[in-house]
């Protein structure tokens, strides 16, 4: 049986610096009329408390169950919020599409701006989830993305070599990603 996408709200959760017009998340916002972007007050310096509070407010205010579409440190935002609000996540979130999860626990200094999101929660998610990993992502190794997916009870999709699966990949509407989203939605 086909899933009625109009019966859900899609909440796009960008990573640092938001998702510019050429980012696949911005294209998806234009494709789904029942979608919205989670807006943060400071895109350059993510702060776990502020980012998860905004996610909580968006989920609470949604009139329908929500499908979370997260990228990069937006994935860590989802995981930290879910760990803090497990009952709300169970009741209000239908599924999570988790692209390029930044390894916020990486000791490299280039991760300093997102380290406050660590440690990355490693508990199973209370809803269906899909982790999308690129083989050449500089923010998470394929092995770490696989370990995250396993810990979260999520399926894992190897999307090839797309870097950090962001604007630089020039994915546009990203049809292959939409197919993966459809597969996740078919599990509902």
C-alpha positions as a Markdown table, in Angstrom:
| # | Residue | x | y | z |
|---|---|---|---|---|
| 1 | Unk | 0.0 | 0.0 | 0.0 |
| 2 | Unk | 1.3 | 3.5 | -0.9 |
| 3 | Unk | 2.1 | 5.9 | 1.8 |
| 4 | Unk | 0.2 | 9.2 | 1.7 |
| 5 | Unk | 3.0 | 11.8 | 2.0 |
| 6 | Unk | 0.5 | 14.5 | 2.6 |
| 7 | Unk | -0.5 | 13.0 | 6.0 |
| 8 | Unk | 2.9 | 13.9 | 7.4 |
| 9 | Unk | 4.8 | 17.1 | 8.0 |
| 10 | Unk | 8.4 | 17.1 | 6.8 |
| 11 | Unk | 10.8 | 19.0 | 9.0 |
| 12 | Unk | 14.1 | 19.8 | 7.3 |
| 13 | Unk | 17.0 | 20.1 | 9.8 |
| 14 | Unk | 20.1 | 21.6 | 8.1 |
| 15 | Unk | 23.6 | 21.5 | 9.5 |
| 16 | Unk | 26.0 | 24.3 | 10.0 |
| 17 | Unk | 25.6 | 27.3 | 7.8 |
| 18 | Unk | 22.0 | 26.2 | 6.9 |
| 19 | Unk | 21.2 | 24.7 | 3.5 |
| 20 | Unk | 21.8 | 27.2 | 0.6 |
| 21 | Unk | 19.5 | 27.2 | -2.4 |
| 22 | Unk | 21.6 | 24.6 | -4.3 |
| 23 | Unk | 21.5 | 22.1 | -1.4 |
| 24 | Unk | 19.2 | 19.1 | -1.9 |
| 25 | Unk | 17.4 | 20.0 | 1.4 |
| 26 | Unk | 16.3 | 23.3 | -0.1 |
| 27 | Unk | 15.1 | 21.6 | -3.3 |
| 28 | Unk | 13.1 | 19.2 | -1.2 |
| 29 | Unk | 11.5 | 22.1 | 0.6 |
| 30 | Unk | 10.2 | 23.3 | -2.7 |
| 31 | Unk | 9.0 | 19.8 | -3.7 |
| 32 | Unk | 6.9 | 19.1 | -0.6 |
| 33 | Unk | 4.3 | 21.7 | 0.3 |
| 34 | Unk | 3.9 | 20.1 | 3.7 |
| 35 | Unk | 7.6 | 20.8 | 4.6 |
| 36 | Unk | 9.4 | 23.5 | 6.6 |
| 37 | Unk | 12.9 | 24.3 | 7.5 |
| 38 | Unk | 14.1 | 24.3 | 11.1 |
| 39 | Unk | 15.6 | 27.8 | 11.6 |
| 40 | Unk | 18.4 | 28.4 | 14.1 |
| 41 | Unk | 19.5 | 31.7 | 15.6 |
| 42 | Unk | 23.2 | 31.0 | 14.9 |
| 43 | Unk | 24.1 | 28.9 | 11.9 |
| 44 | Unk | 27.8 | 29.4 | 12.3 |
| 45 | Unk | 28.2 | 28.3 | 15.9 |
| 46 | Unk | 25.8 | 25.5 | 16.7 |
| 47 | Unk | 24.9 | 25.1 | 20.3 |
| 48 | Unk | 23.2 | 21.9 | 21.3 |
| 49 | Unk | 20.8 | 23.4 | 23.9 |
| 50 | Unk | 19.5 | 26.1 | 21.5 |
| 51 | Unk | 19.3 | 23.8 | 18.5 |
| 52 | Unk | 17.5 | 21.0 | 20.3 |
| 53 | Unk | 15.1 | 23.5 | 21.9 |
| 54 | Unk | 14.1 | 24.8 | 18.5 |
| 55 | Unk | 13.6 | 21.3 | 17.2 |
| 56 | Unk | 11.4 | 20.5 | 20.2 |
| 57 | Unk | 9.3 | 23.6 | 19.6 |
| 58 | Unk | 8.9 | 22.7 | 15.9 |
| 59 | Unk | 7.9 | 19.1 | 16.6 |
| 60 | Unk | 5.5 | 20.1 | 19.4 |
| 61 | Unk | 3.8 | 22.7 | 17.1 |
| 62 | Unk | 3.4 | 20.3 | 14.2 |
| 63 | Unk | -0.3 | 19.4 | 13.7 |
| 64 | Unk | 0.7 | 16.0 | 12.3 |
| 65 | Unk | 3.3 | 13.4 | 12.8 |
| 66 | Unk | 6.7 | 14.5 | 11.6 |
| 67 | Unk | 9.3 | 13.0 | 9.2 |
| 68 | Unk | 12.7 | 14.5 | 10.2 |
| 69 | Unk | 15.0 | 15.1 | 7.3 |
| 70 | Unk | 18.4 | 15.9 | 8.8 |
| 71 | Unk | 21.9 | 16.6 | 7.4 |
| 72 | Unk | 25.3 | 16.8 | 9.1 |
| 73 | Unk | 25.2 | 18.3 | 12.6 |
| 74 | Unk | 21.4 | 18.4 | 12.1 |
| 75 | Unk | 21.6 | 14.6 | 12.6 |
| 76 | Unk | 23.3 | 15.1 | 16.0 |
| 77 | Unk | 20.6 | 17.6 | 16.8 |
| 78 | Unk | 17.9 | 14.9 | 16.2 |
| 79 | Unk | 19.8 | 12.3 | 18.2 |
| 80 | Unk | 20.4 | 14.6 | 21.2 |
| 81 | Unk | 16.7 | 15.8 | 21.1 |
| 82 | Unk | 15.5 | 12.2 | 20.9 |
| 83 | Unk | 17.6 | 11.2 | 23.9 |
| 84 | Unk | 16.2 | 14.1 | 25.9 |
| 85 | Unk | 12.6 | 13.7 | 24.7 |
| 86 | Unk | 12.1 | 10.0 | 24.1 |
| 87 | Unk | 8.3 | 9.9 | 24.7 |
| 88 | Unk | 7.7 | 13.0 | 22.5 |
| 89 | Unk | 9.9 | 11.4 | 19.8 |
| 90 | Unk | 7.9 | 8.2 | 20.0 |
| 91 | Unk | 4.6 | 10.0 | 19.8 |
| 92 | Unk | 5.3 | 12.7 | 17.3 |
| 93 | Unk | 8.0 | 11.5 | 14.9 |
| 94 | Unk | 7.1 | 9.0 | 12.2 |
| 95 | Unk | 10.6 | 8.5 | 10.8 |
| 96 | Unk | 14.1 | 10.1 | 10.5 |
| 97 | Unk | 16.1 | 10.5 | 7.3 |
| 98 | Unk | 19.7 | 11.0 | 8.5 |
| 99 | Unk | 22.1 | 12.1 | 5.9 |
| 100 | Unk | 25.9 | 12.5 | 6.5 |
| 101 | Unk | 25.9 | 12.3 | 10.3 |
| 102 | Unk | 28.8 | 14.4 | 11.5 |
| 103 | Unk | 30.9 | 12.5 | 14.0 |
| 104 | Unk | 30.8 | 15.1 | 16.8 |
| 105 | Unk | 33.1 | 13.0 | 18.9 |
| 106 | Unk | 36.0 | 13.1 | 16.4 |
| 107 | Unk | 39.1 | 14.6 | 18.2 |
| 108 | Unk | 40.3 | 16.5 | 15.2 |
| 109 | Unk | 40.3 | 20.3 | 15.8 |
| 110 | Unk | 38.1 | 20.8 | 12.7 |
| 111 | Unk | 35.2 | 19.3 | 14.8 |
| 112 | Unk | 35.6 | 21.8 | 17.7 |
| 113 | Unk | 32.5 | 23.9 | 16.7 |
| 114 | Unk | 30.2 | 20.9 | 16.9 |
| 115 | Unk | 31.9 | 19.0 | 19.8 |
| 116 | Unk | 29.2 | 20.4 | 22.3 |
| 117 | Unk | 26.8 | 18.0 | 20.6 |
| 118 | Unk | 28.8 | 15.0 | 21.9 |
| 119 | Unk | 28.9 | 12.5 | 23.0 |
| 120 | Unk | 26.7 | 11.2 | 20.2 |
| 121 | Unk | 23.8 | 9.2 | 21.7 |
| 122 | Unk | 24.0 | 5.6 | 20.7 |
| 123 | Unk | 20.5 | 4.3 | 21.8 |
| 124 | Unk | 18.0 | 2.8 | 19.4 |
| 125 | Unk | 15.6 | 5.3 | 17.9 |
| 126 | Unk | 11.9 | 4.9 | 18.7 |
| 127 | Unk | 10.9 | 5.1 | 15.0 |
| 128 | Unk | 12.1 | 3.9 | 11.6 |
| 129 | Unk | 15.3 | 5.6 | 10.5 |
| 130 | Unk | 17.7 | 5.6 | 7.6 |
| 131 | Unk | 21.3 | 6.7 | 7.7 |
| 132 | Unk | 22.8 | 7.8 | 4.4 |
| 133 | Unk | 26.6 | 7.6 | 4.2 |
| 134 | Unk | 29.1 | 8.6 | 1.5 |
| 135 | Unk | 32.3 | 6.7 | 1.1 |
| 136 | Unk | 34.4 | 9.9 | 1.0 |
| 137 | Unk | 32.7 | 12.0 | 3.6 |
| 138 | Unk | 35.3 | 14.0 | 5.5 |
| 139 | Unk | 33.0 | 14.4 | 8.6 |
| 140 | Unk | 32.3 | 10.7 | 9.2 |
| 141 | Unk | 34.0 | 7.5 | 8.1 |
| 142 | Unk | 31.9 | 4.7 | 6.5 |
| 143 | Unk | 32.7 | 2.5 | 9.4 |
| 144 | Unk | 31.6 | 5.1 | 11.9 |
| 145 | Unk | 28.4 | 5.8 | 10.0 |
| 146 | Unk | 27.7 | 2.1 | 9.9 |
| 147 | Unk | 28.3 | 1.9 | 13.7 |
| 148 | Unk | 25.9 | 4.8 | 14.2 |
| 149 | Unk | 23.2 | 3.1 | 12.1 |
| 150 | Unk | 23.6 | -0.1 | 14.0 |
| 151 | Unk | 23.4 | 1.6 | 17.4 |
| 152 | Unk | 20.3 | 3.6 | 16.4 |
| 153 | Unk | 18.5 | 0.6 | 14.9 |
| 154 | Unk | 18.5 | 2.3 | 11.6 |
| 155 | Unk | 19.0 | 1.0 | 8.1 |
| 156 | Unk | 22.1 | 2.2 | 6.3 |
| 157 | Unk | 22.4 | 3.4 | 2.7 |
| 158 | Unk | 25.7 | 3.7 | 0.9 |
| 159 | Unk | 25.2 | 6.6 | -1.5 |
| 160 | Unk | 28.6 | 6.2 | -3.2 |
| 161 | Unk | 31.1 | 9.0 | -3.3 |
| 162 | Unk | 29.2 | 12.2 | -2.6 |
| 163 | Unk | 31.5 | 13.9 | -0.1 |
| 164 | Unk | 29.5 | 15.3 | 2.8 |
| 165 | Unk | 26.3 | 15.0 | 0.8 |
| 166 | Unk | 25.9 | 18.8 | 0.8 |
| 167 | Unk | 25.9 | 21.7 | -1.7 |
| 168 | Unk | 29.3 | 20.8 | -3.1 |
| 169 | Unk | 27.9 | 17.5 | -4.4 |
| 170 | Unk | 25.5 | 19.4 | -6.7 |
| 171 | Unk | 22.7 | 17.0 | -6.2 |
| 172 | Unk | 19.8 | 19.3 | -7.1 |
| 173 | Unk | 16.5 | 17.6 | -6.3 |
| 174 | Unk | 18.5 | 14.4 | -5.7 |
| 175 | Unk | 16.2 | 11.8 | -7.2 |
| 176 | Unk | 18.2 | 8.9 | -5.7 |
| 177 | Unk | 17.7 | 10.5 | -2.3 |
| 178 | Unk | 13.9 | 10.8 | -2.9 |
| 179 | Unk | 13.8 | 7.1 | -3.8 |
| 180 | Unk | 15.6 | 6.3 | -0.5 |
| 181 | Unk | 13.1 | 8.6 | 1.4 |
| 182 | Unk | 10.2 | 6.7 | -0.3 |
| 183 | Unk | 11.7 | 3.4 | 0.9 |
| 184 | Unk | 11.8 | 4.7 | 4.4 |
| 185 | Unk | 8.3 | 6.0 | 4.2 |
| 186 | Unk | 7.1 | 2.6 | 2.9 |
| 187 | Unk | 8.1 | 1.2 | 6.3 |
| 188 | Unk | 5.4 | 3.3 | 8.0 |
